[in-house]
């Protein structure tokens, strides 16, 4: 939550916020950017890829036989 010191009534600020459209999101310029936008969580939650959460405790399991 941010702070704004303005000589505008809180009701007016809320009205403007409701009436303004959300800013446009520019088109992704690479497949990696598209993947990041689609699969990454919020910064407050660690900004990790959502499917990576399935592998959080991978070291607690027996490693797979990979050779």
PDB file of N, CA, C and O in Angstrom:
ATOM      1  N   UNK A   1       0.844  -1.173   0.000  1.00  0.00           N
ATOM      2  CA  UNK A   1       0.000   0.000   0.000  1.00  0.00           C
ATOM      3  C   UNK A   1       0.884   1.228   0.000  1.00  0.00           C
ATOM      4  O   UNK A   1       1.771   1.373   0.841  1.00  0.00           O
ATOM      5  N   UNK A   2       0.639   2.094  -0.933  1.00  0.00           N
ATOM      6  CA  UNK A   2       1.438   3.297  -1.057  1.00  0.00           C
ATOM      7  C   UNK A   2       0.780   4.483  -0.393  1.00  0.00           C
ATOM      8  O   UNK A   2      -0.319   4.381   0.153  1.00  0.00           O
ATOM      9  N   UNK A   3       1.445   5.578  -0.444  1.00  0.00           N
ATOM     10  CA  UNK A   3       0.941   6.807   0.158  1.00  0.00           C
ATOM     11  C   UNK A   3       0.966   7.897  -0.897  1.00  0.00           C
ATOM     12  O   UNK A   3       1.907   8.009  -1.682  1.00  0.00           O
ATOM     13  N   UNK A   4      -0.087   8.695  -0.896  1.00  0.00           N
ATOM     14  CA  UNK A   4      -0.177   9.802  -1.841  1.00  0.00           C
ATOM     15  C   UNK A   4      -0.641  11.034  -1.079  1.00  0.00           C
ATOM     16  O   UNK A   4      -1.765  11.064  -0.576  1.00  0.00           O
ATOM     17  N   UNK A   5       0.207  12.045  -0.989  1.00  0.00           N
ATOM     18  CA  UNK A   5      -0.171  13.303  -0.352  1.00  0.00           C
ATOM     19  C   UNK A   5      -0.705  14.226  -1.440  1.00  0.00           C
ATOM     20  O   UNK A   5       0.066  14.823  -2.192  1.00  0.00           O
ATOM     21  N   UNK A   6      -2.031  14.340  -1.519  1.00  0.00           N
ATOM     22  CA  UNK A   6      -2.649  15.154  -2.559  1.00  0.00           C
ATOM     23  C   UNK A   6      -3.821  15.927  -1.968  1.00  0.00           C
ATOM     24  O   UNK A   6      -4.448  15.487  -1.004  1.00  0.00           O
ATOM     25  N   UNK A   7      -4.102  17.069  -2.552  1.00  0.00           N
ATOM     26  CA  UNK A   7      -5.236  17.874  -2.111  1.00  0.00           C
ATOM     27  C   UNK A   7      -6.483  17.476  -2.903  1.00  0.00           C
ATOM     28  O   UNK A   7      -7.153  18.313  -3.508  1.00  0.00           O
ATOM     29  N   UNK A   8      -6.764  16.198  -2.881  1.00  0.00           N
ATOM     30  CA  UNK A   8      -7.928  15.648  -3.576  1.00  0.00           C
ATOM     31  C   UNK A   8      -8.665  14.784  -2.568  1.00  0.00           C
ATOM     32  O   UNK A   8      -8.054  14.007  -1.836  1.00  0.00           O
ATOM     33  N   UNK A   9      -9.968  14.925  -2.537  1.00  0.00           N
ATOM     34  CA  UNK A   9     -10.772  14.155  -1.586  1.00  0.00           C
ATOM     35  C   UNK A   9     -10.620  12.660  -1.856  1.00  0.00           C
ATOM     36  O   UNK A   9     -10.535  12.253  -3.014  1.00  0.00           O
ATOM     37  N   UNK A  10     -10.585  11.839  -0.812  1.00  0.00           N
ATOM     38  CA  UNK A  10     -10.468  10.389  -1.000  1.00  0.00           C
ATOM     39  C   UNK A  10     -11.574   9.820  -1.898  1.00  0.00           C
ATOM     40  O   UNK A  10     -11.339   8.874  -2.650  1.00  0.00           O
ATOM     41  N   UNK A  11     -12.767  10.393  -1.820  1.00  0.00           N
ATOM     42  CA  UNK A  11     -13.872   9.932  -2.669  1.00  0.00           C
ATOM     43  C   UNK A  11     -13.563  10.178  -4.144  1.00  0.00           C
ATOM     44  O   UNK A  11     -13.874   9.350  -5.001  1.00  0.00           O
ATOM     45  N   UNK A  12     -12.949  11.326  -4.428  1.00  0.00           N
ATOM     46  CA  UNK A  12     -12.594  11.657  -5.811  1.00  0.00           C
ATOM     47  C   UNK A  12     -11.502  10.720  -6.327  1.00  0.00           C
ATOM     48  O   UNK A  12     -11.547  10.280  -7.476  1.00  0.00           O
ATOM     49  N   UNK A  13     -10.541  10.423  -5.490  1.00  0.00           N
ATOM     50  CA  UNK A  13      -9.478   9.492  -5.888  1.00  0.00           C
ATOM     51  C   UNK A  13     -10.078   8.125  -6.189  1.00  0.00           C
ATOM     52  O   UNK A  13      -9.730   7.499  -7.190  1.00  0.00           O
ATOM     53  N   UNK A  14     -10.978   7.661  -5.328  1.00  0.00           N
ATOM     54  CA  UNK A  14     -11.614   6.360  -5.543  1.00  0.00           C
ATOM     55  C   UNK A  14     -12.458   6.366  -6.816  1.00  0.00           C
ATOM     56  O   UNK A  14     -12.457   5.384  -7.558  1.00  0.00           O
ATOM     57  N   UNK A  15     -13.177   7.456  -7.078  1.00  0.00           N
ATOM     58  CA  UNK A  15     -13.983   7.560  -8.298  1.00  0.00           C
ATOM     59  C   UNK A  15     -13.088   7.477  -9.529  1.00  0.00           C
ATOM     60  O   UNK A  15     -13.401   6.762 -10.481  1.00  0.00           O
ATOM     61  N   UNK A  16     -11.989   8.199  -9.512  1.00  0.00           N
ATOM     62  CA  UNK A  16     -11.060   8.178 -10.650  1.00  0.00           C
ATOM     63  C   UNK A  16     -10.474   6.782 -10.846  1.00  0.00           C
ATOM     64  O   UNK A  16     -10.330   6.312 -11.975  1.00  0.00           O
ATOM     65  N   UNK A  17     -10.142   6.130  -9.747  1.00  0.00           N
ATOM     66  CA  UNK A  17      -9.578   4.780  -9.832  1.00  0.00           C
ATOM     67  C   UNK A  17     -10.574   3.811 -10.471  1.00  0.00           C
ATOM     68  O   UNK A  17     -10.193   2.964 -11.279  1.00  0.00           O
ATOM     69  N   UNK A  18     -11.844   3.939 -10.107  1.00  0.00           N
ATOM     70  CA  UNK A  18     -12.881   3.067 -10.678  1.00  0.00           C
ATOM     71  C   UNK A  18     -13.093   3.335 -12.161  1.00  0.00           C
ATOM     72  O   UNK A  18     -13.313   2.404 -12.935  1.00  0.00           O
ATOM     73  N   UNK A  19     -13.029   4.594 -12.558  1.00  0.00           N
ATOM     74  CA  UNK A  19     -13.354   4.969 -13.933  1.00  0.00           C
ATOM     75  C   UNK A  19     -12.199   4.793 -14.915  1.00  0.00           C
ATOM     76  O   UNK A  19     -12.425   4.634 -16.114  1.00  0.00           O
ATOM     77  N   UNK A  20     -10.984   4.821 -14.423  1.00  0.00           N
ATOM     78  CA  UNK A  20      -9.842   4.683 -15.329  1.00  0.00           C
ATOM     79  C   UNK A  20      -9.677   3.228 -15.759  1.00  0.00           C
ATOM     80  O   UNK A  20      -9.750   2.323 -14.928  1.00  0.00           O
ATOM     81  N   UNK A  21      -9.459   3.005 -17.033  1.00  0.00           N
ATOM     82  CA  UNK A  21      -9.191   1.627 -17.456  1.00  0.00           C
ATOM     83  C   UNK A  21      -7.791   1.205 -17.008  1.00  0.00           C
ATOM     84  O   UNK A  21      -6.914   2.042 -16.793  1.00  0.00           O
ATOM     85  N   UNK A  22      -7.604  -0.075 -16.875  1.00  0.00           N
ATOM     86  CA  UNK A  22      -6.275  -0.588 -16.529  1.00  0.00           C
ATOM     87  C   UNK A  22      -5.316  -0.274 -17.675  1.00  0.00           C
ATOM     88  O   UNK A  22      -5.717  -0.307 -18.839  1.00  0.00           O
ATOM     89  N   UNK A  23      -4.071   0.027 -17.365  1.00  0.00           N
ATOM     90  CA  UNK A  23      -3.126   0.310 -18.448  1.00  0.00           C
ATOM     91  C   UNK A  23      -2.930  -0.928 -19.320  1.00  0.00           C
ATOM     92  O   UNK A  23      -2.968  -2.052 -18.818  1.00  0.00           O
ATOM     93  N   UNK A  24      -2.721  -0.732 -20.610  1.00  0.00           N
ATOM     94  CA  UNK A  24      -2.543  -1.887 -21.494  1.00  0.00           C
ATOM     95  C   UNK A  24      -1.229  -2.613 -21.202  1.00  0.00           C
ATOM     96  O   UNK A  24      -0.220  -1.991 -20.869  1.00  0.00           O
ATOM     97  N   UNK A  25      -1.263  -3.913 -21.330  1.00  0.00           N
ATOM     98  CA  UNK A  25      -0.059  -4.723 -21.152  1.00  0.00           C
ATOM     99  C   UNK A  25       0.548  -4.930 -22.532  1.00  0.00           C
ATOM    100  O   UNK A  25      -0.113  -5.467 -23.421  1.00  0.00           O
ATOM    101  N   UNK A  26       1.791  -4.515 -22.724  1.00  0.00           N
ATOM    102  CA  UNK A  26       2.397  -4.693 -24.046  1.00  0.00           C
ATOM    103  C   UNK A  26       2.545  -6.173 -24.388  1.00  0.00           C
ATOM    104  O   UNK A  26       2.678  -7.016 -23.502  1.00  0.00           O
ATOM    105  N   UNK A  27       2.519  -6.470 -25.659  1.00  0.00           N
ATOM    106  CA  UNK A  27       2.676  -7.838 -26.133  1.00  0.00           C
ATOM    107  C   UNK A  27       4.063  -8.358 -25.748  1.00  0.00           C
ATOM    108  O   UNK A  27       5.047  -7.621 -25.806  1.00  0.00           O
ATOM    109  N   UNK A  28       4.130  -9.618 -25.359  1.00  0.00           N
ATOM    110  CA  UNK A  28       5.415 -10.229 -25.014  1.00  0.00           C
ATOM    111  C   UNK A  28       6.331 -10.214 -26.230  1.00  0.00           C
ATOM    112  O   UNK A  28       5.888 -10.416 -27.361  1.00  0.00           O
ATOM    113  N   UNK A  29       7.605  -9.973 -25.983  1.00  0.00           N
ATOM    114  CA  UNK A  29       8.567  -9.889 -27.078  1.00  0.00           C
ATOM    115  C   UNK A  29       9.398 -11.153 -27.236  1.00  0.00           C
ATOM    116  O   UNK A  29      10.239 -11.239 -28.132  1.00  0.00           O
ATOM    117  N   UNK A  30       9.166 -12.135 -26.368  1.00  0.00           N
ATOM    118  CA  UNK A  30       9.871 -13.408 -26.494  1.00  0.00           C
ATOM    119  C   UNK A  30       9.027 -14.486 -25.829  1.00  0.00           C
ATOM    120  O   UNK A  30       8.156 -14.178 -25.016  1.00  0.00           O
ATOM    121  N   UNK A  31       9.277 -15.746 -26.168  1.00  0.00           N
ATOM    122  CA  UNK A  31       8.527 -16.810 -25.501  1.00  0.00           C
ATOM    123  C   UNK A  31       8.836 -16.860 -24.007  1.00  0.00           C
ATOM    124  O   UNK A  31       7.991 -17.274 -23.213  1.00  0.00           O
ATOM    125  N   UNK A  32      10.032 -16.443 -23.623  1.00  0.00           N
ATOM    126  CA  UNK A  32      10.408 -16.471 -22.206  1.00  0.00           C
ATOM    127  C   UNK A  32       9.631 -15.422 -21.426  1.00  0.00           C
ATOM    128  O   UNK A  32       9.226 -15.659 -20.288  1.00  0.00           O
ATOM    129  N   UNK A  33       9.426 -14.279 -22.033  1.00  0.00           N
ATOM    130  CA  UNK A  33       8.636 -13.238 -21.379  1.00  0.00           C
ATOM    131  C   UNK A  33       7.182 -13.689 -21.234  1.00  0.00           C
ATOM    132  O   UNK A  33       6.562 -13.454 -20.197  1.00  0.00           O
ATOM    133  N   UNK A  34       6.644 -14.328 -22.252  1.00  0.00           N
ATOM    134  CA  UNK A  34       5.273 -14.828 -22.187  1.00  0.00           C
ATOM    135  C   UNK A  34       5.143 -15.887 -21.092  1.00  0.00           C
ATOM    136  O   UNK A  34       4.177 -15.880 -20.329  1.00  0.00           O
ATOM    137  N   UNK A  35       6.111 -16.790 -21.016  1.00  0.00           N
ATOM    138  CA  UNK A  35       6.103 -17.826 -19.984  1.00  0.00           C
ATOM    139  C   UNK A  35       6.190 -17.199 -18.595  1.00  0.00           C
ATOM    140  O   UNK A  35       5.462 -17.596 -17.685  1.00  0.00           O
ATOM    141  N   UNK A  36       7.069 -16.235 -18.435  1.00  0.00           N
ATOM    142  CA  UNK A  36       7.224 -15.552 -17.150  1.00  0.00           C
ATOM    143  C   UNK A  36       5.918 -14.885 -16.734  1.00  0.00           C
ATOM    144  O   UNK A  36       5.487 -15.019 -15.589  1.00  0.00           O
ATOM    145  N   UNK A  37       5.295 -14.173 -17.655  1.00  0.00           N
ATOM    146  CA  UNK A  37       4.045 -13.478 -17.334  1.00  0.00           C
ATOM    147  C   UNK A  37       2.925 -14.445 -16.983  1.00  0.00           C
ATOM    148  O   UNK A  37       2.113 -14.179 -16.097  1.00  0.00           O
ATOM    149  N   UNK A  38       2.891 -15.558 -17.681  1.00  0.00           N
ATOM    150  CA  UNK A  38       1.802 -16.514 -17.485  1.00  0.00           C
ATOM    151  C   UNK A  38       1.978 -17.361 -16.231  1.00  0.00           C
ATOM    152  O   UNK A  38       0.996 -17.687 -15.563  1.00  0.00           O
ATOM    153  N   UNK A  39       3.210 -17.720 -15.905  1.00  0.00           N
ATOM    154  CA  UNK A  39       3.450 -18.726 -14.866  1.00  0.00           C
ATOM    155  C   UNK A  39       4.088 -18.221 -13.578  1.00  0.00           C
ATOM    156  O   UNK A  39       4.246 -18.997 -12.636  1.00  0.00           O
ATOM    157  N   UNK A  40       4.459 -16.944 -13.508  1.00  0.00           N
ATOM    158  CA  UNK A  40       5.139 -16.444 -12.322  1.00  0.00           C
ATOM    159  C   UNK A  40       4.146 -15.851 -11.344  1.00  0.00           C
ATOM    160  O   UNK A  40       3.243 -15.106 -11.724  1.00  0.00           O
ATOM    161  N   UNK A  41       4.329 -16.196 -10.067  1.00  0.00           N
ATOM    162  CA  UNK A  41       3.458 -15.672  -9.028  1.00  0.00           C
ATOM    163  C   UNK A  41       3.840 -14.252  -8.635  1.00  0.00           C
ATOM    164  O   UNK A  41       4.751 -13.655  -9.208  1.00  0.00           O
ATOM    165  N   UNK A  42       3.134 -13.733  -7.659  1.00  0.00           N
ATOM    166  CA  UNK A  42       3.360 -12.377  -7.185  1.00  0.00           C
ATOM    167  C   UNK A  42       4.664 -12.278  -6.394  1.00  0.00           C
ATOM    168  O   UNK A  42       5.126 -13.264  -5.821  1.00  0.00           O
ATOM    169  N   UNK A  43       5.246 -11.097  -6.369  1.00  0.00           N
ATOM    170  CA  UNK A  43       6.505 -10.868  -5.671  1.00  0.00           C
ATOM    171  C   UNK A  43       6.379 -11.173  -4.178  1.00  0.00           C
ATOM    172  O   UNK A  43       7.303 -11.717  -3.573  1.00  0.00           O
ATOM    173  N   UNK A  44       5.251 -10.828  -3.594  1.00  0.00           N
ATOM    174  CA  UNK A  44       5.049 -11.068  -2.164  1.00  0.00           C
ATOM    175  C   UNK A  44       5.132 -12.564  -1.836  1.00  0.00           C
ATOM    176  O   UNK A  44       5.448 -12.934  -0.706  1.00  0.00           O
ATOM    177  N   UNK A  45       4.848 -13.418  -2.818  1.00  0.00           N
ATOM    178  CA  UNK A  45       4.911 -14.867  -2.629  1.00  0.00           C
ATOM    179  C   UNK A  45       6.218 -15.467  -3.131  1.00  0.00           C
ATOM    180  O   UNK A  45       6.359 -16.689  -3.159  1.00  0.00           O
ATOM    181  N   UNK A  46       7.163 -14.646  -3.524  1.00  0.00           N
ATOM    182  CA  UNK A  46       8.465 -15.127  -3.956  1.00  0.00           C
ATOM    183  C   UNK A  46       8.717 -15.035  -5.445  1.00  0.00           C
ATOM    184  O   UNK A  46       9.827 -15.316  -5.896  1.00  0.00           O
ATOM    185  N   UNK A  47       7.711 -14.647  -6.229  1.00  0.00           N
ATOM    186  CA  UNK A  47       7.843 -14.493  -7.681  1.00  0.00           C
ATOM    187  C   UNK A  47       8.466 -15.726  -8.329  1.00  0.00           C
ATOM    188  O   UNK A  47       9.335 -15.612  -9.193  1.00  0.00           O
ATOM    189  N   UNK A  48       8.017 -16.896  -7.906  1.00  0.00           N
ATOM    190  CA  UNK A  48       8.527 -18.136  -8.483  1.00  0.00           C
ATOM    191  C   UNK A  48       7.556 -18.657  -9.530  1.00  0.00           C
ATOM    192  O   UNK A  48       6.383 -18.283  -9.547  1.00  0.00           O
ATOM    193  N   UNK A  49       8.052 -19.514 -10.392  1.00  0.00           N
ATOM    194  CA  UNK A  49       7.181 -20.162 -11.362  1.00  0.00           C
ATOM    195  C   UNK A  49       6.198 -21.029 -10.593  1.00  0.00           C
ATOM    196  O   UNK A  49       6.603 -21.803  -9.725  1.00  0.00           O
ATOM    197  N   UNK A  50       4.920 -20.912 -10.897  1.00  0.00           N
ATOM    198  CA  UNK A  50       3.923 -21.618 -10.097  1.00  0.00           C
ATOM    199  C   UNK A  50       4.116 -23.131 -10.112  1.00  0.00           C
ATOM    200  O   UNK A  50       3.849 -23.787  -9.105  1.00  0.00           O
ATOM    201  N   UNK A  51       4.571 -23.700 -11.218  1.00  0.00           N
ATOM    202  CA  UNK A  51       4.775 -25.144 -11.246  1.00  0.00           C
ATOM    203  C   UNK A  51       6.048 -25.563 -10.516  1.00  0.00           C
ATOM    204  O   UNK A  51       6.229 -26.749 -10.241  1.00  0.00           O
ATOM    205  N   UNK A  52       6.932 -24.619 -10.194  1.00  0.00           N
ATOM    206  CA  UNK A  52       8.154 -24.947  -9.459  1.00  0.00           C
ATOM    207  C   UNK A  52       7.853 -25.300  -8.007  1.00  0.00           C
ATOM    208  O   UNK A  52       8.664 -25.947  -7.345  1.00  0.00           O
ATOM    209  N   UNK A  53       6.698 -24.881  -7.511  1.00  0.00           N
ATOM    210  CA  UNK A  53       6.341 -25.190  -6.127  1.00  0.00           C
ATOM    211  C   UNK A  53       6.226 -26.695  -5.901  1.00  0.00           C
ATOM    212  O   UNK A  53       6.388 -27.164  -4.775  1.00  0.00           O
ATOM    213  N   UNK A  54       5.948 -27.452  -6.955  1.00  0.00           N
ATOM    214  CA  UNK A  54       5.866 -28.910  -6.839  1.00  0.00           C
ATOM    215  C   UNK A  54       7.224 -29.532  -6.520  1.00  0.00           C
ATOM    216  O   UNK A  54       7.286 -30.677  -6.074  1.00  0.00           O
ATOM    217  N   UNK A  55       8.304 -28.796  -6.742  1.00  0.00           N
ATOM    218  CA  UNK A  55       9.658 -29.331  -6.568  1.00  0.00           C
ATOM    219  C   UNK A  55      10.385 -28.702  -5.383  1.00  0.00           C
ATOM    220  O   UNK A  55      11.605 -28.826  -5.271  1.00  0.00           O
ATOM    221  N   UNK A  56       9.659 -28.036  -4.509  1.00  0.00           N
ATOM    222  CA  UNK A  56      10.268 -27.337  -3.378  1.00  0.00           C
ATOM    223  C   UNK A  56      11.135 -28.234  -2.509  1.00  0.00           C
ATOM    224  O   UNK A  56      12.243 -27.838  -2.145  1.00  0.00           O
ATOM    225  N   UNK A  57      10.682 -29.393  -2.177  1.00  0.00           N
ATOM    226  CA  UNK A  57      11.399 -30.263  -1.248  1.00  0.00           C
ATOM    227  C   UNK A  57      11.961 -31.495  -1.966  1.00  0.00           C
ATOM    228  O   UNK A  57      11.962 -32.599  -1.421  1.00  0.00           O
ATOM    229  N   UNK A  58      12.425 -31.289  -3.167  1.00  0.00           N
ATOM    230  CA  UNK A  58      12.887 -32.408  -3.988  1.00  0.00           C
ATOM    231  C   UNK A  58      14.076 -33.136  -3.362  1.00  0.00           C
ATOM    232  O   UNK A  58      14.239 -34.338  -3.574  1.00  0.00           O
ATOM    233  N   UNK A  59      14.899 -32.438  -2.607  1.00  0.00           N
ATOM    234  CA  UNK A  59      16.074 -33.076  -2.004  1.00  0.00           C
ATOM    235  C   UNK A  59      15.705 -34.022  -0.865  1.00  0.00           C
ATOM    236  O   UNK A  59      16.541 -34.814  -0.430  1.00  0.00           O
ATOM    237  N   UNK A  60      14.480 -33.954  -0.382  1.00  0.00           N
ATOM    238  CA  UNK A  60      14.052 -34.845   0.698  1.00  0.00           C
ATOM    239  C   UNK A  60      13.698 -36.239   0.190  1.00  0.00           C
ATOM    240  O   UNK A  60      13.529 -37.163   0.986  1.00  0.00           O
ATOM    241  N   UNK A  61      13.585 -36.396  -1.113  1.00  0.00           N
ATOM    242  CA  UNK A  61      13.219 -37.680  -1.704  1.00  0.00           C
ATOM    243  C   UNK A  61      14.457 -38.357  -2.283  1.00  0.00           C
ATOM    244  O   UNK A  61      15.473 -37.715  -2.553  1.00  0.00           O
ATOM    245  N   UNK A  62      14.347 -39.636  -2.461  1.00  0.00           N
ATOM    246  CA  UNK A  62      15.432 -40.370  -3.088  1.00  0.00           C
ATOM    247  C   UNK A  62      15.636 -39.834  -4.500  1.00  0.00           C
ATOM    248  O   UNK A  62      14.671 -39.724  -5.256  1.00  0.00           O
ATOM    249  N   UNK A  63      16.857 -39.501  -4.868  1.00  0.00           N
ATOM    250  CA  UNK A  63      17.067 -38.960  -6.214  1.00  0.00           C
ATOM    251  C   UNK A  63      16.745 -40.004  -7.281  1.00  0.00           C
ATOM    252  O   UNK A  63      16.912 -41.205  -7.068  1.00  0.00           O
ATOM    253  N   UNK A  64      16.296 -39.535  -8.395  1.00  0.00           N
ATOM    254  CA  UNK A  64      15.982 -40.449  -9.487  1.00  0.00           C
ATOM    255  C   UNK A  64      17.272 -41.017 -10.073  1.00  0.00           C
ATOM    256  O   UNK A  64      18.334 -40.399  -9.991  1.00  0.00           O
ATOM    257  N   UNK A  65      17.162 -42.171 -10.649  1.00  0.00           N
ATOM    258  CA  UNK A  65      18.310 -42.804 -11.285  1.00  0.00           C
ATOM    259  C   UNK A  65      18.487 -42.143 -12.652  1.00  0.00           C
ATOM    260  O   UNK A  65      17.671 -42.364 -13.547  1.00  0.00           O
ATOM    261  N   UNK A  66      19.517 -41.350 -12.828  1.00  0.00           N
ATOM    262  CA  UNK A  66      19.650 -40.572 -14.055  1.00  0.00           C
ATOM    263  C   UNK A  66      20.895 -40.913 -14.867  1.00  0.00           C
ATOM    264  O   UNK A  66      21.361 -40.091 -15.657  1.00  0.00           O
ATOM    265  N   UNK A  67      21.434 -42.105 -14.685  1.00  0.00           N
ATOM    266  CA  UNK A  67      22.564 -42.505 -15.531  1.00  0.00           C
ATOM    267  C   UNK A  67      22.612 -44.002 -15.707  1.00  0.00           C
ATOM    268  O   UNK A  67      23.499 -44.516 -16.389  1.00  0.00           O
TER     269      UNK A  67
END
